Amino acid sequence: MKHKLLPLLFASLLSLSIASAQTDSAAYEVTGNMPVFYQQMKQQLTYPLAWGKAEEKDFAKWKAQARHVLAECMQNLQPAPKAYAMEVTDREQRDGYEARKIRFNLSEWSRVPAYLLVPEGEGPFPAIVLLHDHGAHFSIGKEKMVRPFHVAPEVMEDADQWASQCYDGQYVGDYLARHGYVVLAVDALFWGERGRKEGTSYDAQQALASNFLQMGASWGAFINVDDMRSAEFLASLPFVDKERVGSLGFSMGAYRSWMLAALTDVVRASASICWMNTTEHLMTLTNNQNKGGSAYAMLIPALRRYLDYPHVASIACPKPTLFFNGTHDKLFPIEGVKDAYQEMEAVWKSQGASDHLVTKLWDEKHFFNKEMQKETLEFFDRWLKP
């Protein structure tokens, strides 16, 4: 009997030995969601195409080169629509402007619903492409920033709650429209009326992003290109002054706003609230960015080999550009915000355009309060109104 127990005892001791070895962190190469060598990986990121590091010393030529590399990293892209074929499906008169529900061809592949706010009076008007946040909240998109109408009670309740939670109880789009701006708000793919047939969820976005990648594209790039087409559509409207089109967003919308300004000169001024940092400070063991899922909506494959976030945003220089961040924003480490601001300030200064760049820290969390909205409006009034 003892001889029969010996193999079992040996196997048990071996199993305990292996388990003990695996509890030693040296036996693993992944900790949390990060490879244990993530610091070495970050050290390889030298951003050789950043302005000041790149071989090209002519700024206009550098911009063209950097924008070309950005576009190459974003391939495979959806084609532009042959015609917008806009139709107005509903209207509501509001205080000093009209709210319209419209549909138009955003690309050859997508015909989308949107909100369009048009001020009363004689145009052409300045205009803003309004870009909604992520928030891991997918049931609404454009309704986060434009007050919806003729919708189900649960949609209205959802929108009101979100405006209170993120925008200090004020619909940013309606605020801009009351002050004389045409406003366009479109759902990003996976949000609101462009959501998932089976219902959206946090986990499903990672599968969607994976499927994009397997077809030689990226979900993040798809969103950015949709934003570019939205700006082109807005500039094409007869009551919009195409020389005075801006972009504004909060959180993921902020990322989309400075990306849009980098991608196209249709946008003449941009404001980005609560999304700017550096890879050095975002790629850590504790930052929200390393959890996957949501990060895919703001991910361009291979781009970090050439440019970091502030370097990409600098492609927009010398356009008027505004960045606000909160000192208590847990998503964006303050030291990374400061480093990114410093990088961009050097670029705008190098082009004699320091007065075109606003970088400001607020005693605030991840939130777009009414005072921030007021200063953002004043920024646009300075640069987009005659």
C-alpha positions in Angstrom: 0.0 0.0 0.0 2.9 2.3 0.8 4.4 1.7 -2.6 1.1 2.7 -4.2 0.9 5.9 -2.2 4.5 7.1 -3.1 3.7 8.1 -6.8 0.6 10.0 -5.6 2.7 11.7 -2.9 5.4 12.6 -5.4 2.9 14.0 -7.9 1.3 16.1 -5.1 4.6 17.5 -4.0 5.6 18.3 -7.6 2.3 20.1 -8.1 2.9 22.2 -5.0 6.4 22.9 -6.2 5.2 24.2 -9.5 2.4 26.2 -7.9 4.9 27.7 -5.5 7.3 28.6 -8.4 4.4 30.3 -10.3 3.5 32.5 -7.4 7.0 34.0 -7.7 6.5 37.0 -10.0 9.7 36.1 -11.9 7.9 33.1 -13.3 5.4 35.3 -15.2 5.9 37.7 -18.0 2.6 39.5 -17.6 1.4 41.4 -14.6 -2.0 42.9 -14.5 -2.6 43.7 -18.1 0.9 44.7 -19.0 4.0 42.7 -20.1 6.6 42.9 -17.3 9.0 44.4 -19.9 6.7 47.3 -20.7 9.3 49.9 -19.5 11.8 48.5 -22.1 9.1 48.7 -24.8 8.4 52.4 -23.9 12.2 53.1 -24.1 12.1 51.9 -27.7 9.6 54.7 -28.6 11.8 57.6 -29.7 9.1 59.3 -31.9 11.6 60.0 -34.8 8.9 61.9 -36.8 8.2 64.5 -34.1 8.8 68.1 -35.0 12.3 69.0 -33.9 13.5 65.4 -34.2 12.5 64.7 -37.8 15.0 65.2 -40.5 12.7 67.6 -42.3 13.2 71.1 -41.0 10.7 72.9 -43.2 7.5 73.0 -41.1 5.0 72.9 -44.0 6.8 69.9 -45.5 7.0 68.3 -42.1 3.2 68.7 -41.6 2.6 67.1 -45.0 4.9 64.2 -44.2 3.5 63.6 -40.7 -0.1 63.7 -41.9 0.9 61.2 -44.7 2.3 58.8 -42.1 -0.7 59.2 -39.9 -3.0 58.4 -42.8 -0.8 55.4 -43.8 -1.2 54.0 -40.2 -4.9 54.4 -40.4 -5.5 52.3 -43.6 -7.8 50.6 -44.7 -10.3 53.5 -44.8 -13.9 53.8 -45.8 -14.5 55.7 -49.1 -16.1 59.2 -49.1 -19.7 59.3 -50.2 -20.5 60.1 -53.8 -23.2 62.5 -52.6 -24.4 63.4 -49.1 -28.1 63.3 -50.1 -29.2 65.0 -46.8 -32.8 64.8 -45.8 -34.5 66.5 -42.8 -36.7 64.1 -41.0 -37.9 66.2 -38.0 -37.7 69.8 -36.7 -38.1 71.6 -33.4 -38.0 75.3 -32.9 -35.9 76.4 -29.9 -34.7 79.6 -28.3 -32.9 81.4 -31.2 -32.2 78.3 -33.3 -33.9 75.3 -34.9 -33.1 71.7 -34.0 -33.2 69.3 -36.9 -33.0 65.6 -37.2 -31.3 64.7 -40.5 -29.9 61.7 -42.3 -27.0 61.8 -44.8 -24.4 59.6 -46.4 -21.3 59.8 -44.2 -19.4 57.4 -46.5 -20.2 55.0 -49.3 -20.9 52.4 -46.5 -22.9 54.4 -43.9 -26.0 56.5 -44.1 -26.4 58.0 -40.6 -28.9 60.0 -38.5 -27.6 63.2 -36.9 -28.6 66.3 -35.1 -28.1 69.6 -36.9 -28.7 72.9 -35.0 -29.2 76.0 -37.1 -29.3 79.6 -35.7 -32.0 82.0 -36.7 -31.0 84.9 -38.9 -28.9 85.4 -42.0 -26.0 83.1 -42.7 -23.5 82.0 -43.5 -22.7 81.0 -39.9 -19.6 79.7 -38.1 -20.0 76.0 -37.3 -18.9 73.3 -34.9 -18.5 69.6 -35.3 -19.5 68.3 -31.9 -17.8 65.1 -30.9 -19.3 63.0 -28.0 -17.5 61.1 -25.3 -17.0 57.4 -24.7 -17.8 57.0 -21.0 -18.4 53.2 -21.5 -21.9 54.3 -22.1 -23.2 53.3 -25.5 -26.9 53.7 -25.5 -26.6 57.3 -26.6 -24.0 59.3 -28.5 -25.0 62.5 -30.1 -27.7 62.9 -27.5 -25.0 63.4 -24.9 -24.3 66.8 -26.2 -27.5 67.9 -28.1 -30.8 67.8 -26.3 -32.9 65.1 -28.1 -36.5 65.6 -29.1 -39.4 63.3 -30.1 -37.6 60.4 -28.5 -38.7 57.7 -26.1 -38.9 58.8 -22.4 -36.0 56.5 -21.5 -33.7 58.2 -24.1 -34.6 61.6 -22.8 -33.9 60.5 -19.2 -30.6 58.9 -20.3 -29.5 62.1 -22.1 -30.5 64.4 -19.2 -28.7 62.2 -16.7 -25.5 62.2 -18.9 -25.6 65.9 -19.4 -25.8 66.3 -15.6 -23.0 63.8 -15.0 -20.5 65.1 -17.5 -21.6 68.5 -18.7 -22.8 70.3 -15.6 -26.4 69.9 -16.7 -26.0 71.9 -19.9 -26.3 70.5 -23.4 -23.1 71.8 -25.1 -24.5 71.8 -28.6 -27.6 73.8 -27.6 -25.4 76.3 -25.7 -23.3 76.9 -28.9 -26.4 77.1 -31.2 -27.9 79.8 -28.9 -24.7 81.8 -29.5 -24.8 81.7 -33.2 -23.1 78.4 -34.3 -24.4 75.7 -36.6 -23.8 72.5 -34.7 -23.5 69.0 -36.1 -23.5 65.9 -33.9 -23.2 62.4 -35.2 -23.0 59.0 -33.4 -19.7 57.3 -33.5 -19.8 53.7 -34.7 -21.1 51.5 -31.7 -23.0 54.4 -30.0 -26.6 55.4 -30.1 -28.4 54.7 -33.4 -25.2 53.2 -34.8 -25.0 50.6 -32.1 -24.8 46.8 -32.0 -27.8 44.9 -33.2 -27.6 42.5 -30.2 -27.1 45.4 -27.8 -23.8 47.1 -26.9 -21.6 46.1 -24.0 -18.1 47.0 -22.7 -16.7 43.6 -23.8 -18.2 43.7 -27.3 -16.2 46.8 -28.3 -13.0 44.7 -28.0 -14.4 42.0 -30.4 -15.4 44.8 -32.8 -11.9 46.3 -32.8 -10.4 42.9 -33.3 -12.5 42.2 -36.3 -11.5 45.6 -37.8 -7.8 44.7 -37.3 -8.2 41.3 -38.9 -9.5 43.0 -42.0 -6.6 45.4 -42.3 -8.3 48.3 -40.7 -8.9 49.8 -37.2 -12.0 50.9 -35.4 -10.3 53.9 -34.0 -9.2 55.1 -37.5 -12.8 54.4 -38.8 -14.2 56.8 -36.1 -11.6 59.5 -37.0 -12.3 59.3 -40.7 -16.1 59.5 -40.0 -15.3 62.6 -38.1 -13.4 64.0 -41.0 -16.3 63.3 -43.4 -18.7 65.0 -40.9 -16.6 68.1 -41.0 -16.5 68.1 -44.8 -20.3 67.6 -44.9 -20.8 70.5 -42.4 -18.6 72.8 -44.5 -20.6 72.0 -47.6 -23.9 73.3 -46.2 -25.0 76.6 -47.9 -25.7 78.3 -44.6 -22.2 77.5 -43.2 -19.1 79.6 -43.7 -16.6 77.0 -44.7 -13.7 79.2 -43.6 -15.1 79.2 -40.0 -15.6 75.5 -39.1 -14.3 74.3 -35.7 -14.4 71.1 -33.7 -15.1 70.4 -30.0 -15.2 67.4 -27.8 -15.0 66.1 -24.3 -13.1 63.0 -23.2 -12.9 60.6 -26.2 -14.5 63.5 -28.1 -11.5 65.6 -27.1 -9.2 63.0 -28.6 -11.4 63.0 -31.7 -11.3 66.8 -31.9 -7.5 67.2 -31.9 -7.1 64.2 -34.2 -9.6 65.8 -36.6 -7.7 69.1 -36.6 -4.6 67.2 -37.4 -6.2 65.2 -40.2 -7.9 68.0 -42.2 -7.7 71.7 -42.8 -11.5 71.9 -43.1 -11.3 72.4 -39.4 -9.9 75.9 -38.7 -9.9 75.8 -34.9 -10.3 73.0 -32.3 -11.0 72.6 -28.6 -10.3 69.4 -26.6 -11.5 69.0 -23.1 -10.0 66.3 -20.9 -7.9 64.2 -23.3 -4.2 64.9 -23.7 -1.2 63.0 -22.3 1.8 61.1 -23.2 2.4 57.4 -23.8 5.0 57.4 -21.0 2.4 58.4 -18.4 -0.6 56.5 -19.8 1.1 53.1 -20.3 1.6 52.2 -16.6 0.4 49.4 -14.4 -2.4 51.4 -12.9 -3.8 53.7 -15.6 -7.2 53.2 -17.1 -5.7 53.2 -20.6 -4.1 49.7 -20.2 -7.4 47.9 -19.6 -8.1 47.5 -23.3 -11.7 47.6 -24.4 -12.3 51.4 -24.5 -8.8 52.2 -25.6 -9.4 50.5 -29.0 -11.7 53.4 -30.0 -8.6 55.7 -29.8 -6.0 53.3 -31.2 -4.1 53.7 -34.5 -1.9 50.6 -35.1 1.9 51.4 -35.4 1.5 55.1 -35.0 3.5 55.2 -31.7 6.5 54.1 -33.7 6.6 57.6 -35.2 4.6 60.1 -33.1 3.2 60.4 -29.6 -0.1 62.0 -28.8 1.1 65.7 -28.5 3.2 65.2 -31.7 0.1 64.2 -33.7 -1.9 67.1 -32.2 0.9 69.4 -33.3 0.2 68.6 -37.0 -2.6 71.2 -36.5 -0.2 74.0 -35.7 -0.5 77.0 -36.2 -4.3 76.6 -36.1 -6.1 78.1 -33.0 -6.2 75.1 -30.6 -7.4 74.8 -27.0 -6.7 72.1 -24.4 -8.3 72.0 -21.0 -7.5 69.2 -18.4 -8.4 68.8 -14.8 -5.8 68.4 -12.0 -8.0 65.8 -10.3 -8.7 63.8 -13.5 -7.8 60.2 -12.6 -7.8 59.1 -16.2 -5.0 61.5 -17.3 -2.0 61.8 -14.9 -1.2 65.5 -14.4 2.5 65.1 -15.1 1.7 63.6 -18.5 -0.6 66.5 -19.2 2.1 68.9 -18.3 4.7 67.1 -20.5 2.2 67.0 -23.4 1.4 70.7 -23.0 5.1 71.6 -23.0 5.7 69.6 -26.2 2.9 71.4 -28.0 3.8 74.8 -26.7 7.3 74.4 -28.1 5.8 73.6 -31.6 3.4 76.5 -31.7 6.2 78.8 -30.4 8.6 77.6 -33.1 6.1 78.8 -35.7 5.5 82.2 -34.0 2.0 81.2 -33.1 2.1 80.9 -29.3 -1.0 83.1 -29.0 -3.0 80.5 -31.1 -2.5 77.8 -28.4 -4.4 77.6 -25.1 -3.3 75.0 -22.6 -5.0 75.3 -19.2 -5.3 73.2 -16.1 -8.5 73.4 -14.1 -9.1 72.5 -10.4 -11.5 69.9 -11.7 -12.1 66.2 -12.2 -13.0 64.5 -15.5 -15.8 67.0 -16.1 -16.8 69.8 -18.6 -18.3 72.4 -16.3 -20.2 75.5 -17.3 -17.3 77.9 -16.7 -15.1 75.7 -19.0 -17.8 75.8 -21.6 -18.0 79.6 -21.3 -14.3 80.0 -21.9 -14.5 77.5 -24.8 -17.2 79.6 -26.4 -15.1 82.7 -26.0 -12.2 80.9 -27.7 -14.4 80.1 -30.7 -15.9 83.6 -30.7 -12.3 85.0 -31.0 -11.2 82.8 -33.9 -14.4 81.8 -35.8 -16.5 85.0 -35.6 -15.7 88.0 -37.8 
